[in-house]
Amino acid sequence: MSEPLNTYVHLRADGLSAVLDLSDGRLPAIVHWGADLGELTGADVATLARAGVHPIAANIVDEPVRVGMLPEHHTGWVGRPGISGSRGGQGWSPKFTTTGLRVDGVAVGAGAEQPSLLTLGTSSLEISAADEVAGLGLLLRIELTAGGLLRSQATLTNAGEDGYQLDDLVLAYPVPPVARELLDLAGHWGRERVPQRRAFTTGVHLREGRKGRTGADAATVLHAGVPGFGFGSGEAWGVHVGWSGNHTHYAERTFTGEQLLGGGELLLPGEIVLGSGESYTSPWLYGSFGDGLDEVARRFHRWLRSRPQHPSAERPTTINVWEAVYFNHQLQPLLDLADAAAGIGVERYVLDDGWFGSRRDDYSGLGDWTVSTEVWPDGLHPLVDHVTGLGMQFGLWFEPEMINLASDVARAHPEWVMATGERSPVPSRHQQVINLGIPDCYAYIRDAILAILAEYDVGYIKWDHNRDLIDAGTTPAGRPGVHAQTEAVYRLMDEIRAAHPGLEIESCSSGGARVDLGILQRTDRVWVSDCIDPHERQQMMRWTQQLIPPELMGSHIASGTSHTTGRTHELNFRAATAVFGHLGIEWDLRKATAAELEELGQWIGFYKANRNLLLRGDLVRLDYPDAALNAFGVVAPDKSRAIYSFTAMDAYDAVLLGRLRFPGLDPSRRYRVAPAMVGRPPSGLRPPLWWGLERDYTGELADLAAGQRPRFRVVADQAGVELPGSVLVSTGLTDAPINPDHTVIYLVDAID
């Protein structure tokens, strides 16, 4: 056996420090994870670690409890253990000794008498460990990423002769005692990612996802912070499990005062039994720290944007025809929609559900991935050729993980339906789950999709997933199959992308029920929600961005009356909401008036002119005491430009809000601030004096007769004002009153 490790590691990047204690052959423990500590000597780090050792208090074990990133029961830790499992009742409380360390793939010496110190930037560590008595090997991967995320992953190997049943493997990061408030997200279909707060009290706050997918109610990011932490200030620590199947997030405070945030995959009974020499690898656990939620979010955003596969800011404007035609596929109306979309500058056209097999409704056809000859006697070629001839990319909807029992494939292969025992799982949306863990089934689905992609010029897939995995058993004998299904989905996406490197995939799952960093390693955006009502989308997009940047959020302009809520909104509000994501349209443009098409074209033009900022800027969200105001912005990384949105979600507590601030700007620079007057002004607008506008009564009678809002014109040299960034950040400008469910957008440009 190799000599045990005896070292400390100080990871530093992007204003963050993580100090790891690997002394005396023990599993790594986090001594500090948070604000940058600056340059530290080996003596500094040793003292820092020693200064954190707890005294022996009454009625606890007689040795100080050291909580590692994989908490171990044998140390006296009586909180949630990192590993739960056994070998027929043996090996249930392992004691690991570290035996090796690799930094960015290079081995580092071990066994020194005195602990050494490694100071590193963005780096990847691999720490090997073993428990020879329990017959277990462990490999921990710890990385500090671009942007300053701390992420970790564990691989457990059965080094014994007989099987080892693994019931749970979770990693955890400590948070300091000042973090006494928790924040995570909840929600449901049509209203995803709703924030919820509570005190961080003794016990476990456990968020389990047992749906076989991430879930519309997923915690997404579980935070602990100082009481009252907000977007702009207040230390906060957050964790996210990058996994698209069953999973856990948890926050634990013990009776001794230790506090942890952790998570991992939720394993079903008997789902992972390791044979001799077999291994299990956990999902990545991502940790982010910041002074305020915006900084926590920006670390996620910057890491995602650093990836080589991350989509360009030149994201094409999209039309999806689902809410225009639903299952009623007819060539001429779809051609007309393509003509209307191309005429206003749309760059991608997506044909949704209903093009294959017997799929005329949601009762049949899922799994039969061949073009319906009934609806498309000439195949999809007439539509695809027309769309691409207009200069647009063609996209197509699939739901590869699902099956209708009323389908040719289900009739031919009933054994491909995931099930437990002899019973059929309860249906959901009239469908079941097709078992991609069966090699023949996997090959059938893969080959069917690849055949469509080979025949047609498809540049984009909307990949849907419309039900939870209930009784999701697999062969043999209905054993739990969620883990294998999740891995098979990842493998399927990887194979399809490898065969078509330019293909983009959207993750849609009953809307936003699969938003996680596991699926986003293989996809290019998520569908935030099936609800496109801008009132709901304002909040859903606000909180979805706690994990992902705006370019990964599908954000569409829907019809005037929402198909999911029945609310009616003016185009100004629908468009002003949608431009802060990957812009698209979900509206029957054949029914739009000429004035609406003209205004819609202006918004598309605004998006195209500004998408490099909208989709690459740093997110800033305003903390404001009146919850009726939803205000946020995107600021260029060099702080040369910014775009801010101020939305009245409801009637304000007072008639006027007074001065509103513009966070994120450089206090030492001067800026020009002006309203972005795109299309018709928002209803109820009362421009403040600093706008330099006045009401234009020319043609007002005709406008009023046509039901149009008033117009405004510039009366100064140009609209807006020039001020130092210090004034805009700290004092702000008087707001412009508008009616509820309306938005004002400001453009901010540095002038020196």
FENQUI-V779144 format. One record per backbone hydrogen bond with DSSP energy under -1.0 kcal/mol. CO is the residue of the C=O (numbers start at 1). NH is the residue of the N-H. If there is no record, write none. Layout:
co->CO nh->NH
co->CO nh->NH
//
This chain:
co->5 nh->25
co->6 nh->116
co->7 nh->22
co->8 nh->118
co->9 nh->20
co->10 nh->120
co->11 nh->18
co->13 nh->16
co->15 nh->36
co->16 nh->13
co->17 nh->34
co->18 nh->11
co->19 nh->31
co->19 nh->32
co->20 nh->9
co->21 nh->29
co->23 nh->26
co->25 nh->98
co->28 nh->69
co->29 nh->21
co->32 nh->19
co->34 nh->17
co->41 nh->45
co->42 nh->46
co->43 nh->47
co->44 nh->48
co->45 nh->49
co->46 nh->50
co->47 nh->51
co->49 nh->52
co->50 nh->53
co->57 nh->60
co->69 nh->172
co->71 nh->82
co->73 nh->76
co->82 nh->170
co->84 nh->167
co->84 nh->168
co->86 nh->165
co->90 nh->87
co->97 nh->130
co->100 nh->128
co->101 nh->108
co->102 nh->126
co->103 nh->106
co->106 nh->103
co->116 nh->8
co->118 nh->10
co->120 nh->12
co->123 nh->144
co->124 nh->104
co->125 nh->142
co->126 nh->102
co->127 nh->140
co->128 nh->99
co->128 nh->100
co->129 nh->138
co->130 nh->97
co->131 nh->135
co->131 nh->136
co->135 nh->159
co->136 nh->131
co->137 nh->157
co->138 nh->129
co->139 nh->155
co->140 nh->127
co->141 nh->153
co->142 nh->125
co->143 nh->151
co->145 nh->148
co->149 nh->145
co->150 nh->287
co->151 nh->143
co->152 nh->285
co->153 nh->141
co->154 nh->282
co->155 nh->139
co->156 nh->280
co->157 nh->137
co->158 nh->277
co->164 nh->274
co->165 nh->86
co->168 nh->84
co->171 nh->263
co->173 nh->261
co->176 nh->179
co->178 nh->180
co->180 nh->200
co->181 nh->225
co->182 nh->198
co->183 nh->223
co->184 nh->196
co->186 nh->194
co->188 nh->191
co->191 nh->188
co->194 nh->186
co->196 nh->184
co->198 nh->182
co->199 nh->201
co->203 nh->253
co->205 nh->251
co->207 nh->249
co->209 nh->247
co->211 nh->469
co->215 nh->218
co->216 nh->193
co->219 nh->185
co->219 nh->221
co->222 nh->239
co->223 nh->183
co->224 nh->237
co->225 nh->181
co->226 nh->229
co->230 nh->293
co->231 nh->294
co->233 nh->230
co->234 nh->292
co->235 nh->226
co->236 nh->290
co->237 nh->224
co->238 nh->288
co->239 nh->222
co->240 nh->286
co->241 nh->243
co->246 nh->266
co->247 nh->209
co->248 nh->264
co->249 nh->207
co->250 nh->262
co->251 nh->205
co->252 nh->260
co->253 nh->203
co->254 nh->257
co->258 nh->254
co->259 nh->175
co->260 nh->252
co->261 nh->173
co->262 nh->250
co->263 nh->171
co->264 nh->248
co->268 nh->271
co->272 nh->166
co->274 nh->164
co->275 nh->278
co->278 nh->158
co->280 nh->156
co->284 nh->242
co->285 nh->152
co->286 nh->240
co->287 nh->150
co->288 nh->238
co->290 nh->236
co->290 nh->292
co->292 nh->296
co->293 nh->297
co->294 nh->298
co->295 nh->299
co->296 nh->300
co->297 nh->301
co->298 nh->302
co->299 nh->303
co->300 nh->304
co->301 nh->305
co->304 nh->307
co->307 nh->310
co->313 nh->315
co->317 nh->347
co->317 nh->348
co->318 nh->585
co->319 nh->350
co->321 nh->325
co->322 nh->326
co->325 nh->328
co->327 nh->329
co->330 nh->334
co->331 nh->335
co->332 nh->336
co->333 nh->337
co->334 nh->338
co->335 nh->339
co->336 nh->340
co->337 nh->341
co->338 nh->342
co->339 nh->343
co->341 nh->344
co->341 nh->346
co->342 nh->345
co->347 nh->393
co->348 nh->319
co->349 nh->395
co->350 nh->321
co->351 nh->397
co->355 nh->372
co->356 nh->359
co->358 nh->360
co->365 nh->368
co->366 nh->404
co->367 nh->369
co->368 nh->370
co->370 nh->357
co->372 nh->376
co->376 nh->379
co->380 nh->384
co->381 nh->385
co->382 nh->386
co->383 nh->387
co->384 nh->388
co->385 nh->389
co->386 nh->390
co->387 nh->392
co->388 nh->391
co->393 nh->349
co->394 nh->459
co->395 nh->351
co->396 nh->462
co->398 nh->464
co->399 nh->402
co->401 nh->434
co->403 nh->432
co->405 nh->407
co->406 nh->365
co->407 nh->411
co->408 nh->412
co->409 nh->413
co->413 nh->416
co->414 nh->417
co->416 nh->435
co->420 nh->423
co->428 nh->431
co->431 nh->428
co->432 nh->403
co->433 nh->418
co->434 nh->436
co->435 nh->438
co->438 nh->442
co->439 nh->443
co->440 nh->444
co->441 nh->445
co->442 nh->446
co->443 nh->447
co->444 nh->448
co->445 nh->449
co->446 nh->450
co->447 nh->451
co->448 nh->452
co->449 nh->453
co->450 nh->454
co->451 nh->455
co->452 nh->456
co->456 nh->458
co->459 nh->504
co->460 nh->396
co->461 nh->506
co->462 nh->398
co->463 nh->508
co->471 nh->473
co->472 nh->481
co->474 nh->479
co->476 nh->479
co->479 nh->474
co->481 nh->485
co->482 nh->486
co->483 nh->487
co->484 nh->488
co->485 nh->489
co->486 nh->490
co->487 nh->491
co->488 nh->492
co->489 nh->493
co->490 nh->494
co->491 nh->495
co->492 nh->496
co->493 nh->497
co->494 nh->498
co->495 nh->499
co->496 nh->500
co->500 nh->503
co->504 nh->461
co->505 nh->524
co->506 nh->463
co->507 nh->527
co->509 nh->513
co->511 nh->509
co->513 nh->215
co->516 nh->520
co->518 nh->521
co->519 nh->522
co->525 nh->507
co->526 nh->554
co->533 nh->537
co->534 nh->538
co->536 nh->540
co->537 nh->541
co->538 nh->542
co->539 nh->543
co->540 nh->544
co->541 nh->545
co->543 nh->546
co->544 nh->547
co->544 nh->548
co->549 nh->552
co->550 nh->553
co->552 nh->526
co->553 nh->582
co->555 nh->584
co->557 nh->586
co->560 nh->569
co->562 nh->566
co->567 nh->562
co->570 nh->574
co->571 nh->575
co->572 nh->576
co->573 nh->577
co->574 nh->578
co->575 nh->579
co->577 nh->580
co->578 nh->581
co->581 nh->583
co->582 nh->555
co->583 nh->318
co->584 nh->557
co->585 nh->320
co->587 nh->589
co->588 nh->591
co->593 nh->597
co->594 nh->598
co->595 nh->599
co->596 nh->600
co->597 nh->601
co->598 nh->602
co->599 nh->603
co->600 nh->604
co->601 nh->605
co->602 nh->606
co->603 nh->607
co->604 nh->608
co->605 nh->609
co->606 nh->610
co->607 nh->611
co->610 nh->613
co->610 nh->614
co->611 nh->615
co->613 nh->616
co->613 nh->617
co->618 nh->635
co->620 nh->633
co->626 nh->629
co->628 nh->649
co->630 nh->647
co->631 nh->622
co->632 nh->645
co->633 nh->620
co->634 nh->643
co->635 nh->618
co->636 nh->639
co->640 nh->750
co->641 nh->636
co->642 nh->748
co->643 nh->634
co->644 nh->746
co->645 nh->632
co->646 nh->744
co->647 nh->630
co->648 nh->741
co->658 nh->735
co->660 nh->733
co->666 nh->669
co->667 nh->726
co->669 nh->725
co->670 nh->751
co->671 nh->723
co->672 nh->749
co->673 nh->721
co->674 nh->747
co->675 nh->677
co->676 nh->678
co->682 nh->685
co->683 nh->739
co->688 nh->691
co->689 nh->692
co->691 nh->720
co->692 nh->715
co->692 nh->716
co->694 nh->713
co->697 nh->700
co->699 nh->703
co->700 nh->704
co->701 nh->705
co->702 nh->706
co->703 nh->708
co->704 nh->707
co->711 nh->696
co->713 nh->694
co->721 nh->673
co->723 nh->671
co->724 nh->728
co->725 nh->729
co->726 nh->730
co->727 nh->731
co->727 nh->732
co->728 nh->662
co->733 nh->660
co->737 nh->686
co->742 nh->648
co->744 nh->646
co->745 nh->676
co->746 nh->644
co->747 nh->674
co->748 nh->642
co->749 nh->672
//
